[in-house]
Amino acid sequence: MSGSTSVFNQPKPVVKLEQALLDAINAGIAPYPIPDGRKYGYGTAGFRMKANLGLNHVVYTVGLLAAIRAKKRNATIGIMITASHNPAEDNGVKLVDPMGDMLEQSWEGYATVLANTSNEEMAQAYEHLVNETLVDEIRQLQDRPANIVFGRDTRTSGPSLIKALKAALDAVGATYHDYGYLTTPQLHYMVRCVNTQNTPYAFGEATEDGYYKKMANAFKTIMYGRKIHGSVTADCANGVGGPKLQELIKYLPTAAEGGIDIKVINDDVLKPEALNFDCGADYVKTKQKAPPSSKAGPNERCCSLDGDADRVVYYFTDSNGVFRLLDGDRIATLGAVFLAEMAEKAGLSDKLKIGLVQTAYANGASTEYVEKVLKLPVVVTPTGVKHLHHAAARFDIGVYFEANGHGTILFSDNATKTIRETQPKNPGQKHALDSLSASIDLINQTVGDAISDMLFAEVVLAHKAWTMENWLNTYIDLPNRLVRVEVHDRSIFKTEDAERKLVSPKGAQEEITRLVSNYTKGRSFARASGTEDAVRVYAEAYSKHEAEALAKHVADVVKKFGAAPDPRG
């Protein structure tokens, strides 16, 4: 990258920062150069890569940006060091905004620019970024404190990355609190708690103890008079979720006390190479089978978290030995069933608008079930949690999950006020109102939380007195197939209609539409990968044979339009 002045809009700073500050930034980043030829991009999950490919440089720049963001928002900003479901040798970093939500999208570009800035230009880039982002109030905000909180998962590269982060925060004089090991959802929770304390919208106590107590108390309230049948085996991907779930269990009533029996497996955080290896939510979802370590018997409930515990999927093996997956689509519909039922019993159906948000990858049968059986609206957004989260926030109660198990439920201020201020007229209405109110506390509304989502699924199953077979049979998934197609240049594949239709290359969508029309309940779309020169093709149809055939034919269309140009012209 050439000088940062070509990226930020002001060739000359309006306000010149103190030379001592600029010198401190340069000195702090000196041990962390960019490896030759590396380029970084801030995506939905922040920065993520092999930890030895200059990630310490990237983390240092994230620390600088977090300090500016904290001043801009006059609030505490969070930083999480994790690579989620990626292999153990990877790591990553992302920023968390004041309400525990993802970094404002317009700032992702600033993060990318700063990460790709050389050490020699870093102080200058920081000065220009301060001027650009704080241009209207810079003279007032220079002395405003920058407060940061951060945590990390169990990867061995974590301590060195935290060292780089602290070097950046020390260089710019930020104040910070290191929470140590946390799940990603716990870090999001802490950020929101810190920023809402002493306000009417207090989210909770910004400690691990506060997190566990809030969740456990809500669980006990919803479970009053109900019983969970059998145990649930929780595969924690040998990640940070293992010890955190073990800690939460101490706060929950046991099965003998009318609570829950959680059998924790894959919670070995002492073997770095075990993280996400042959276990975890991503393994189960992509392999369509239980982890080899699972010893659960027929029809026993199982779930898998991912490495940083922000995803969860359920599954079981039926009486015929067939593996059955209940992924994010299923968890979303389970939650929608319960909340719609409780709203009706509470007499609030007409006052609260409940909706479900999906991506194009959601199985068509789930969409049909929600719209035709539950009679709730469904909104489809582009792939990526940030898109689903914003869409869900438009409902009073917005349910969103990606098929991979990442999702949550949002309650608007209006919904919270209505639920908690409505006076019950009979015991049934009181129980429904109490259950809705406790759901607000049980569900981590800042981000998808595997532990929170697991407990919510368990209480809903208890309320409905459903077995795994009952849950599975609420609707029958249409057979589907996902195919990866390598292409010469993925950027030519552009979409509209929540990524369900190609607008380029010209003519490709017409061919796909014609192919889909040949199959019963056929649906297919193609969208470019966000990380590699490949296109993902999704197809579903009435039978497995038809779904596979449709996927193959659409993949052939993508190959044709995505082939490299003939050098002979």
ZAKOL-509556 format. One line per field, with one value per residue (C-alpha): x, y, z; chain; residue number from 1; residue in one letter. Coordinates in Angstrom, 1 decimal, decimal comma, m for minus. Layout:
# residues N
u <- [X_...] $
v <- [Y_...] $
w <- [Z_...] $
cadena <- [A_...] $
num <- [NUM_...] $
residuo <- [A_...] $
This chain:
# residues 569
u <- [0,0_1,3_1,0_m2,1_m2,8_m4,1_m6,7_m7,9_m9,6_m7,5_m4,0_m3,2_m4,5_m6,9_m5,5_m1,9_m1,4_1,3_4,7_5,1_1,9_3,0_6,4_4,8_2,7_5,8_7,7_4,9_4,4_8,1_8,2_5,1_5,9_3,6_5,1_5,9_3,0_0,3_m3,1_m5,8_m9,5_m12,0_m15,0_m18,1_m15,9_m13,3_m9,8_m9,0_m6,0_m3,0_m1,7_1,9_1,0_1,3_m1,7_0,1_0,5_m3,2_m4,2_m2,0_m3,9_m7,2_m6,2_m5,5_m8,9_m10,7_m9,3_m10,6_m14,0_m14,3_m13,7_m16,2_m18,9_m18,0_m18,4_m16,5_m15,5_m14,8_m12,1_m12,3_m9,3_m10,6_m10,9_m14,1_m14,5_m11,2_m8,3_m6,1_m3,3_m5,6_m6,6_m8,4_m9,7_m12,9_m14,3_m17,5_m19,6_m21,2_m24,4_m22,6_m23,3_m20,9_m18,7_m20,5_m20,1_m18,7_m15,8_m14,8_m13,0_m11,0_m10,0_m8,8_m6,8_m5,1_m4,2_m2,6_m0,5_3,2_5,0_6,7_3,4_1,4_1,6_0,7_m2,2_m3,5_m3,4_m5,3_m7,8_m8,4_m9,0_m11,3_m13,5_m13,6_m13,4_m16,5_m15,5_m11,8_m10,8_m13,4_m12,7_m8,9_m9,0_m12,0_m11,0_m10,8_m12,1_m11,6_m12,4_m11,2_m11,0_m9,7_m10,3_m7,9_m5,6_m1,8_m1,3_m3,6_m1,0_1,3_m1,7_m2,9_0,7_0,4_m3,0_m1,9_1,1_m1,3_m3,6_m0,7_0,7_m2,4_m3,1_m6,3_m7,7_m8,6_m9,7_m8,5_m11,2_m8,9_m10,6_m14,1_m16,5_m17,2_m20,8_m19,6_m17,4_m20,3_m22,4_m19,7_m19,5_m23,2_m23,3_m20,5_m22,2_m25,7_m24,9_m26,7_m29,2_m32,9_m31,6_m29,1_m28,3_m26,7_m23,5_m20,3_m18,7_m18,7_m20,6_m23,3_m23,6_m24,1_m26,6_m28,7_m29,0_m29,6_m32,3_m34,1_m33,8_m35,4_m38,3_m39,2_m38,8_m41,2_m43,6_m41,9_m39,5_m36,7_m36,7_m33,4_m30,0_m28,3_m24,7_m22,9_m19,8_m17,7_m15,2_m12,3_m12,7_m13,4_m17,0_m16,1_m14,9_m17,5_m20,3_m18,9_m18,9_m22,6_m23,7_m22,8_m25,5_m28,2_m30,5_m29,7_m32,1_m33,1_m34,0_m36,2_m33,4_m31,1_m28,5_m25,8_m23,1_m20,1_m17,7_m14,8_m13,8_m10,0_m8,4_m4,9_m4,2_m4,1_m4,3_m7,6_m9,5_m12,3_m10,6_m13,2_m15,8_m17,8_m20,7_m19,0_m17,8_m21,3_m23,0_m20,6_m19,9_m23,5_m22,5_m21,8_m18,3_m16,3_m16,1_m19,9_m21,1_m24,8_m27,4_m30,4_m32,7_m30,5_m30,3_m26,9_m25,6_m22,3_m20,9_m18,1_m14,6_m15,7_m19,3_m21,3_m22,9_m24,9_m26,5_m28,6_m28,6_m29,5_m29,4_m32,8_m34,0_m32,9_m29,3_m29,9_m28,2_m30,6_m29,4_m31,5_m29,5_m30,0_m33,2_m34,7_m33,6_m35,2_m38,5_m38,5_m38,0_m40,7_m43,2_m42,7_m42,7_m45,8_m47,6_m46,6_m47,6_m51,0_m51,5_m50,4_m52,9_m50,2_m50,6_m52,0_m49,5_m46,3_m45,1_m43,1_m41,0_m38,3_m35,2_m33,5_m30,9_m31,2_m29,6_m32,6_m34,5_m37,6_m39,6_m38,8_m39,9_m43,2_m43,7_m43,3_m45,4_m48,2_m48,4_m47,1_m48,5_m45,5_m43,7_m40,3_m37,7_m34,8_m31,5_m28,0_m25,7_m23,9_m25,1_m24,9_m27,6_m29,9_m29,4_m30,5_m33,5_m34,6_m34,4_m37,3_m39,7_m40,9_m39,6_m37,2_m35,8_m32,8_m30,4_m28,1_m28,2_m24,8_m26,3_m25,3_m28,3_m30,3_m33,6_m34,1_m36,7_m37,5_m37,8_m41,5_m41,7_m39,8_m42,0_m45,2_m44,3_m43,1_m45,9_m48,9_m50,9_m52,0_m55,7_m55,4_m52,7_m52,2_m51,6_m49,2_m47,1_m46,9_m45,9_m43,3_m41,9_m41,7_m40,0_m37,5_m36,8_m35,6_m32,9_m32,1_m31,4_m28,2_m29,5_m26,1_m25,0_m25,5_m24,6_m24,4_m24,8_m27,8_m29,4_m28,9_m30,7_m33,5_m34,0_m34,1_m36,8_m38,9_m38,6_m39,7_m42,6_m43,8_m42,9_m41,3_m38,9_m36,2_m38,5_m41,3_m39,1_m37,8_m41,3_m42,6_m41,7_m39,7_m36,6_m36,5_m33,4_m30,6_m27,1_m24,3_m21,6_m18,3_m17,3_m13,8_m13,9_m11,4_m12,8_m15,5_m16,1_m18,1_m20,8_m23,0_m26,4_m29,6_m32,8_m30,9_m28,3_m31,0_m30,6_m27,5_m27,4_m24,1_m22,6_m25,4_m27,5_m26,4_m29,6_m31,8_m30,2_m30,5_m34,2_m34,9_m33,2_m35,1_m38,4_m37,7_m37,8_m40,6_m40,2_m36,9_m34,9_m31,3_m29,0_m25,3_m23,3_m19,6_m17,6_m16,4_m13,0_m11,8_m12,2_m15,1_m18,9_m21,3_m24,2_m27,2_m30,0_m33,1_m35,9_m38,5_m36,2_m32,5_m31,8_m33,5_m31,6_m28,2_m29,1_m30,2_m27,0_m24,8_m26,5_m26,4_m22,7_m22,1_m23,7_m21,3_m18,3_m19,2_m19,6_m16,7_m14,1_m10,9_m10,9_m9,4_m5,9_m6,3_m9,3] $
v <- [0,0_3,5_6,2_6,2_9,8_8,3_6,4_8,8_11,9_14,6_15,1_17,4_16,7_19,4_18,7_17,6_14,9_15,2_13,9_11,8_9,9_9,3_8,2_5,8_4,3_3,7_2,2_m0,1_m1,6_m2,0_m5,8_m6,5_m5,8_m7,0_m10,1_m9,4_m9,7_m10,1_m8,3_m8,3_m7,8_m7,2_m9,5_m10,6_m12,5_m9,7_m10,7_m14,4_m16,3_m18,5_m16,9_m16,7_m14,7_m11,3_m11,5_m9,7_m6,7_m6,8_m7,1_m4,1_m2,0_m3,2_m1,9_1,5_1,5_0,4_3,4_5,8_4,0_4,3_8,0_8,4_6,5_7,8_4,2_1,0_m1,1_m4,8_m6,9_m10,7_m12,8_m16,0_m18,0_m19,7_m23,1_m22,8_m25,1_m24,7_m23,0_m20,2_m17,2_m13,9_m10,7_m8,7_m5,5_m5,3_m2,1_m0,6_m2,6_m5,9_m5,8_m6,1_m3,3_m0,7_m1,7_1,7_1,2_m2,2_m0,3_1,7_m1,5_m3,0_0,1_0,3_m3,4_m3,0_0,0_m0,5_0,1_3,2_4,8_3,7_6,8_9,0_6,7_6,8_10,6_10,8_8,3_10,3_13,4_11,7_9,8_12,6_15,5_17,3_17,0_16,2_19,1_18,1_14,4_14,3_14,1_11,8_8,4_5,3_2,3_m1,2_m4,7_m7,9_m11,6_m14,6_m18,3_m21,1_m21,1_m21,1_m18,0_m16,0_m14,7_m13,2_m11,5_m10,1_m8,7_m6,9_m5,6_m4,2_m2,6_m0,6_0,3_1,5_3,5_5,6_5,8_3,7_2,1_m1,5_m4,6_m8,1_m10,7_m13,6_m16,7_m16,1_m17,4_m14,9_m14,4_m13,8_m11,0_m9,4_m9,7_m8,0_m5,1_m4,4_m4,8_m2,3_0,3_m0,1_m0,1_2,5_3,0_2,0_m0,6_m2,3_m5,7_m7,4_m7,5_m7,4_m10,4_m14,2_m14,7_m12,2_m14,0_m17,4_m16,1_m14,2_m17,3_m19,7_m17,6_m17,2_m21,0_m21,8_m19,4_m20,9_m24,4_m24,0_m26,9_m28,5_m31,4_m32,2_m35,8_m37,5_m35,9_m33,9_m34,6_m31,4_m31,6_m28,5_m28,8_m28,9_m25,1_m22,4_m23,4_m26,6_m25,0_m22,3_m24,7_m26,8_m23,6_m22,7_m26,2_m25,3_m22,6_m24,8_m27,2_m30,8_m33,2_m34,6_m31,0_m30,6_m29,1_m30,5_m33,2_m32,0_m34,5_m32,5_m34,1_m32,8_m30,2_m30,8_m27,4_m28,7_m30,2_m27,3_m29,6_m31,1_m27,8_m28,3_m31,6_m34,2_m32,5_m29,3_m27,7_m27,2_m30,8_m32,1_m29,7_m30,3_m34,0_m34,8_m37,2_m37,3_m36,8_m40,0_m39,3_m39,4_m42,5_m41,5_m44,2_m44,3_m41,2_m39,5_m35,7_m34,4_m31,0_m29,6_m26,1_m24,6_m23,5_m20,1_m21,3_m19,0_m21,8_m24,8_m27,6_m30,6_m34,1_m37,7_m41,2_m42,7_m46,3_m47,4_m46,1_m43,1_m39,8_m36,9_m33,3_m30,4_m27,3_m23,6_m23,7_m26,2_m24,2_m21,1_m22,7_m24,3_m20,9_m19,4_m22,1_m21,4_m17,6_m17,4_m19,8_m17,9_m14,6_m16,0_m17,4_m14,0_m12,2_m10,3_m11,7_m8,5_m6,3_m8,1_m8,7_m11,9_m12,7_m15,1_m14,1_m16,6_m16,7_m18,3_m21,4_m22,1_m25,2_m24,3_m26,7_m24,6_m21,4_m23,0_m24,3_m20,9_m19,1_m21,6_m23,5_m20,9_m18,1_m15,8_m13,6_m14,7_m12,2_m13,4_m11,5_m12,0_m14,4_m13,0_m12,5_m8,7_m8,8_m11,1_m9,2_m5,9_m7,5_m9,2_m5,9_m4,6_m7,0_m6,8_m10,4_m11,3_m14,8_m15,4_m18,3_m19,4_m23,1_m23,4_m22,8_m19,2_m17,1_m15,6_m13,9_m10,1_m8,4_m4,8_m2,2_m2,2_m6,0_m5,9_m3,1_m4,7_m8,2_m6,9_m4,3_m6,5_m7,5_m11,2_m12,0_m15,7_m18,3_m19,4_m15,9_m15,3_m18,3_m17,2_m13,7_m15,0_m17,4_m14,6_m12,3_m15,0_m15,7_m12,1_m12,9_m16,4_m15,5_m13,6_m10,9_m9,4_m12,3_m16,0_m17,8_m21,6_m22,2_m19,8_m21,2_m24,8_m24,0_m22,3_m25,3_m27,5_m25,5_m25,4_m29,1_m29,5_m27,2_m29,0_m32,5_m33,2_m36,0_m35,5_m37,4_m34,9_m32,0_m33,5_m34,3_m30,7_m30,6_m32,7_m31,1_m31,0_m33,0_m30,5_m30,3_m27,7_m27,7_m25,7_m24,6_m23,1_m20,2_m17,9_m14,7_m14,9_m11,1_m11,4_m13,4_m10,6_m11,2_m9,5_m10,6_m11,6_m13,5_m15,7_m14,4_m13,6_m10,3_m11,2_m12,8_m11,9_m14,9_m17,2_m16,6_m17,3_m20,7_m21,5_m20,5_m22,8_m25,7_m25,2_m25,3_m28,9_m30,2_m30,7_m28,1_m27,2_m24,2_m23,3_m20,3_m19,5_m17,0_m16,1_m17,2_m14,4_m15,8_m17,8_m17,9_m20,2_m20,1_m21,9_m23,6_m24,6_m26,8_m28,5_m30,5_m33,1_m36,1_m36,6_m37,7_m34,5_m32,3_m33,8_m33,6_m29,9_m29,0_m30,7_m28,9_m25,5_m26,1_m26,7_m23,4_m21,7_m23,5_m22,3_m18,7_m18,7_m20,3_m18,4_m16,4_m18,3_m16,7_m17,2_m14,9] $
w <- [0,0_m0,8_1,8_4,0_2,9_m0,4_1,6_4,2_2,8_4,4_2,9_5,9_9,4_10,8_14,2_14,7_17,4_19,9_18,7_21,8_21,0_17,4_18,6_21,0_18,2_16,1_18,9_19,9_16,5_15,7_16,7_14,4_10,7_7,9_6,1_2,5_0,1_2,8_2,4_5,1_5,0_7,8_7,1_8,9_11,5_11,6_10,7_10,6_9,3_10,2_13,4_12,1_9,0_10,6_12,8_15,6_13,3_12,6_16,2_17,0_14,5_15,8_19,2_17,7_15,9_19,1_20,9_18,2_18,1_21,9_21,8_18,9_20,7_24,2_25,2_26,0_22,9_23,0_21,3_20,9_20,0_18,4_15,2_16,2_14,4_12,4_13,0_16,0_14,1_13,0_15,1_14,5_16,0_15,9_17,4_19,4_19,4_22,6_22,7_22,2_18,5_15,6_14,4_12,4_8,8_7,6_10,0_8,5_5,8_8,3_10,0_6,6_5,7_9,1_9,0_5,6_6,6_7,0_10,3_8,8_8,0_11,0_13,1_10,1_9,3_12,8_12,8_9,5_10,8_14,0_11,9_9,5_12,0_14,6_12,2_13,6_17,3_17,4_19,6_22,1_22,0_22,1_25,9_26,1_27,6_25,5_27,4_26,0_27,3_25,7_25,9_24,1_23,4_24,3_21,3_22,0_19,9_22,2_24,7_22,0_20,3_23,6_24,1_20,7_21,6_25,0_23,3_21,0_23,8_26,0_23,1_22,8_26,5_26,5_29,7_29,4_31,2_30,3_30,9_30,1_28,7_27,5_24,9_22,2_23,4_26,9_25,6_23,7_26,9_29,0_26,5_26,7_30,5_30,9_28,6_30,1_33,8_35,9_33,0_32,7_30,1_32,3_30,7_33,7_35,8_33,7_35,3_34,5_37,8_36,6_33,3_34,9_37,5_35,0_32,8_35,6_37,2_33,9_33,3_36,7_36,1_32,7_34,0_36,9_36,8_33,8_33,6_31,2_30,2_29,8_29,5_26,8_25,7_24,8_22,6_23,3_20,4_22,9_23,0_25,6_25,8_27,7_30,9_30,7_30,4_33,3_35,3_34,4_35,4_39,0_38,9_37,4_39,3_38,8_37,1_40,6_41,6_38,5_36,4_33,7_33,2_30,8_29,9_28,7_26,2_24,2_26,8_26,7_26,5_27,4_24,0_21,6_18,5_19,7_19,2_16,6_15,4_14,5_16,8_17,1_15,4_12,1_11,9_12,6_10,1_7,2_7,8_8,6_11,4_15,1_16,3_16,7_20,4_20,8_22,7_22,8_22,3_20,0_20,3_22,9_22,6_21,6_20,6_19,4_20,1_18,0_19,3_20,7_21,6_19,4_17,3_18,3_16,4_17,7_16,5_17,4_15,9_15,4_16,2_12,8_13,2_10,9_11,9_12,2_12,3_13,8_12,7_13,0_10,9_13,3_16,4_14,9_14,2_17,7_19,3_17,1_18,0_21,7_21,6_19,4_21,8_24,9_23,3_22,5_26,0_27,4_25,3_23,4_19,9_18,6_20,4_19,5_15,9_15,8_12,7_11,6_9,5_7,3_4,5_1,1_2,5_4,8_3,7_1,8_4,0_7,1_5,4_4,4_7,9_9,5_7,0_6,5_9,9_12,4_10,2_11,0_8,5_7,1_5,9_3,8_3,9_2,4_4,2_7,3_10,8_10,6_7,9_9,9_13,1_11,6_10,0_13,2_15,1_13,0_14,7_18,3_18,7_15,9_15,6_13,4_12,9_10,1_9,2_10,8_14,2_14,7_15,8_18,6_19,4_19,7_21,9_21,1_23,9_23,1_23,5_26,8_28,2_27,1_28,5_31,8_32,4_31,4_34,4_34,2_34,6_35,4_36,3_32,7_31,5_34,4_33,5_29,9_30,8_33,3_30,6_28,1_30,6_31,6_27,9_27,5_30,2_29,1_25,5_24,9_22,6_21,7_19,5_18,9_22,1_21,9_25,7_26,0_22,8_24,1_27,4_25,5_23,2_26,3_28,1_24,9_24,4_28,1_27,7_24,6_26,1_22,7_22,0_19,3_16,9_17,7_16,9_13,7_12,5_12,7_9,0_6,6_5,1_1,3_0,1_m0,7_m2,0_m1,6_m4,2_m4,4_m7,9_m8,5_m10,9_m12,5_m11,0_m8,4_m8,6_m11,8_m9,9_m8,5_m6,9_m5,9_m4,0_m0,9_m3,0_m4,6_m8,2_m10,3_m12,1_m13,7_m15,7_m18,1_m19,1_m16,2_m14,1_m17,1_m17,5_m13,8_m13,8_m16,7_m15,0_m11,7_m13,6_m14,5_m10,9_m8,4_m5,6_m7,2_m5,9_m6,6_m6,5_m6,9_m4,9_m4,8_m1,8_0,4_0,9_m2,1_m5,9_m5,8_m6,1_m3,8_m5,5_m3,4_m4,8_m3,3_m4,7_m3,9_m3,9_m3,2_m6,8_m8,1_m5,7_m6,7_m10,4_m10,1_m8,2_m10,8_m13,7_m12,0_m11,2_m14,9_m15,7_m13,1_m14,6_m18,1_m17,1_m14,6_m16,9_m17,6_m20,9_m23,8_m24,3_m28,0_m28,0] $
cadena <- [A_A_A_A_A_A_A_A_A_A_A_A_A_A_A_A_A_A_A_A_A_A_A_A_A_A_A_A_A_A_A_A_A_A_A_A_A_A_A_A_A_A_A_A_A_A_A_A_A_A_A_A_A_A_A_A_A_A_A_A_A_A_A_A_A_A_A_A_A_A_A_A_A_A_A_A_A_A_A_A_A_A_A_A_A_A_A_A_A_A_A_A_A_A_A_A_A_A_A_A_A_A_A_A_A_A_A_A_A_A_A_A_A_A_A_A_A_A_A_A_A_A_A_A_A_A_A_A_A_A_A_A_A_A_A_A_A_A_A_A_A_A_A_A_A_A_A_A_A_A_A_A_A_A_A_A_A_A_A_A_A_A_A_A_A_A_A_A_A_A_A_A_A_A_A_A_A_A_A_A_A_A_A_A_A_A_A_A_A_A_A_A_A_A_A_A_A_A_A_A_A_A_A_A_A_A_A_A_A_A_A_A_A_A_A_A_A_A_A_A_A_A_A_A_A_A_A_A_A_A_A_A_A_A_A_A_A_A_A_A_A_A_A_A_A_A_A_A_A_A_A_A_A_A_A_A_A_A_A_A_A_A_A_A_A_A_A_A_A_A_A_A_A_A_A_A_A_A_A_A_A_A_A_A_A_A_A_A_A_A_A_A_A_A_A_A_A_A_A_A_A_A_A_A_A_A_A_A_A_A_A_A_A_A_A_A_A_A_A_A_A_A_A_A_A_A_A_A_A_A_A_A_A_A_A_A_A_A_A_A_A_A_A_A_A_A_A_A_A_A_A_A_A_A_A_A_A_A_A_A_A_A_A_A_A_A_A_A_A_A_A_A_A_A_A_A_A_A_A_A_A_A_A_A_A_A_A_A_A_A_A_A_A_A_A_A_A_A_A_A_A_A_A_A_A_A_A_A_A_A_A_A_A_A_A_A_A_A_A_A_A_A_A_A_A_A_A_A_A_A_A_A_A_A_A_A_A_A_A_A_A_A_A_A_A_A_A_A_A_A_A_A_A_A_A_A_A_A_A_A_A_A_A_A_A_A_A_A_A_A_A_A_A_A_A_A_A_A_A_A_A_A_A_A_A_A_A_A_A_A_A_A_A_A_A_A_A_A_A_A_A_A_A_A_A_A_A_A_A_A_A_A_A_A_A_A_A_A_A_A_A_A_A_A_A_A_A_A_A_A_A_A_A_A_A_A_A_A_A_A_A_A_A_A_A_A_A_A_A_A_A_A_A_A_A_A_A_A_A_A_A_A_A_A_A_A_A_A_A] $
num <- [1_2_3_4_5_6_7_8_9_10_11_12_13_14_15_16_17_18_19_20_21_22_23_24_25_26_27_28_29_30_31_32_33_34_35_36_37_38_39_40_41_42_43_44_45_46_47_48_49_50_51_52_53_54_55_56_57_58_59_60_61_62_63_64_65_66_67_68_69_70_71_72_73_74_75_76_77_78_79_80_81_82_83_84_85_86_87_88_89_90_91_92_93_94_95_96_97_98_99_100_101_102_103_104_105_106_107_108_109_110_111_112_113_114_115_116_117_118_119_120_121_122_123_124_125_126_127_128_129_130_131_132_133_134_135_136_137_138_139_140_141_142_143_144_145_146_147_148_149_150_151_152_153_154_155_156_157_158_159_160_161_162_163_164_165_166_167_168_169_170_171_172_173_174_175_176_177_178_179_180_181_182_183_184_185_186_187_188_189_190_191_192_193_194_195_196_197_198_199_200_201_202_203_204_205_206_207_208_209_210_211_212_213_214_215_216_217_218_219_220_221_222_223_224_225_226_227_228_229_230_231_232_233_234_235_236_237_238_239_240_241_242_243_244_245_246_247_248_249_250_251_252_253_254_255_256_257_258_259_260_261_262_263_264_265_266_267_268_269_270_271_272_273_274_275_276_277_278_279_280_281_282_283_284_285_286_287_288_289_290_291_292_293_294_295_296_297_298_299_300_301_302_303_304_305_306_307_308_309_310_311_312_313_314_315_316_317_318_319_320_321_322_323_324_325_326_327_328_329_330_331_332_333_334_335_336_337_338_339_340_341_342_343_344_345_346_347_348_349_350_351_352_353_354_355_356_357_358_359_360_361_362_363_364_365_366_367_368_369_370_371_372_373_374_375_376_377_378_379_380_381_382_383_384_385_386_387_388_389_390_391_392_393_394_395_396_397_398_399_400_401_402_403_404_405_406_407_408_409_410_411_412_413_414_415_416_417_418_419_420_421_422_423_424_425_426_427_428_429_430_431_432_433_434_435_436_437_438_439_440_441_442_443_444_445_446_447_448_449_450_451_452_453_454_455_456_457_458_459_460_461_462_463_464_465_466_467_468_469_470_471_472_473_474_475_476_477_478_479_480_481_482_483_484_485_486_487_488_489_490_491_492_493_494_495_496_497_498_499_500_501_502_503_504_505_506_507_508_509_510_511_512_513_514_515_516_517_518_519_520_521_522_523_524_525_526_527_528_529_530_531_532_533_534_535_536_537_538_539_540_541_542_543_544_545_546_547_548_549_550_551_552_553_554_555_556_557_558_559_560_561_562_563_564_565_566_567_568_569] $
residuo <- [M_S_G_S_T_S_V_F_N_Q_P_K_P_V_V_K_L_E_Q_A_L_L_D_A_I_N_A_G_I_A_P_Y_P_I_P_D_G_R_K_Y_G_Y_G_T_A_G_F_R_M_K_A_N_L_G_L_N_H_V_V_Y_T_V_G_L_L_A_A_I_R_A_K_K_R_N_A_T_I_G_I_M_I_T_A_S_H_N_P_A_E_D_N_G_V_K_L_V_D_P_M_G_D_M_L_E_Q_S_W_E_G_Y_A_T_V_L_A_N_T_S_N_E_E_M_A_Q_A_Y_E_H_L_V_N_E_T_L_V_D_E_I_R_Q_L_Q_D_R_P_A_N_I_V_F_G_R_D_T_R_T_S_G_P_S_L_I_K_A_L_K_A_A_L_D_A_V_G_A_T_Y_H_D_Y_G_Y_L_T_T_P_Q_L_H_Y_M_V_R_C_V_N_T_Q_N_T_P_Y_A_F_G_E_A_T_E_D_G_Y_Y_K_K_M_A_N_A_F_K_T_I_M_Y_G_R_K_I_H_G_S_V_T_A_D_C_A_N_G_V_G_G_P_K_L_Q_E_L_I_K_Y_L_P_T_A_A_E_G_G_I_D_I_K_V_I_N_D_D_V_L_K_P_E_A_L_N_F_D_C_G_A_D_Y_V_K_T_K_Q_K_A_P_P_S_S_K_A_G_P_N_E_R_C_C_S_L_D_G_D_A_D_R_V_V_Y_Y_F_T_D_S_N_G_V_F_R_L_L_D_G_D_R_I_A_T_L_G_A_V_F_L_A_E_M_A_E_K_A_G_L_S_D_K_L_K_I_G_L_V_Q_T_A_Y_A_N_G_A_S_T_E_Y_V_E_K_V_L_K_L_P_V_V_V_T_P_T_G_V_K_H_L_H_H_A_A_A_R_F_D_I_G_V_Y_F_E_A_N_G_H_G_T_I_L_F_S_D_N_A_T_K_T_I_R_E_T_Q_P_K_N_P_G_Q_K_H_A_L_D_S_L_S_A_S_I_D_L_I_N_Q_T_V_G_D_A_I_S_D_M_L_F_A_E_V_V_L_A_H_K_A_W_T_M_E_N_W_L_N_T_Y_I_D_L_P_N_R_L_V_R_V_E_V_H_D_R_S_I_F_K_T_E_D_A_E_R_K_L_V_S_P_K_G_A_Q_E_E_I_T_R_L_V_S_N_Y_T_K_G_R_S_F_A_R_A_S_G_T_E_D_A_V_R_V_Y_A_E_A_Y_S_K_H_E_A_E_A_L_A_K_H_V_A_D_V_V_K_K_F_G_A_A_P_D_P_R_G] $
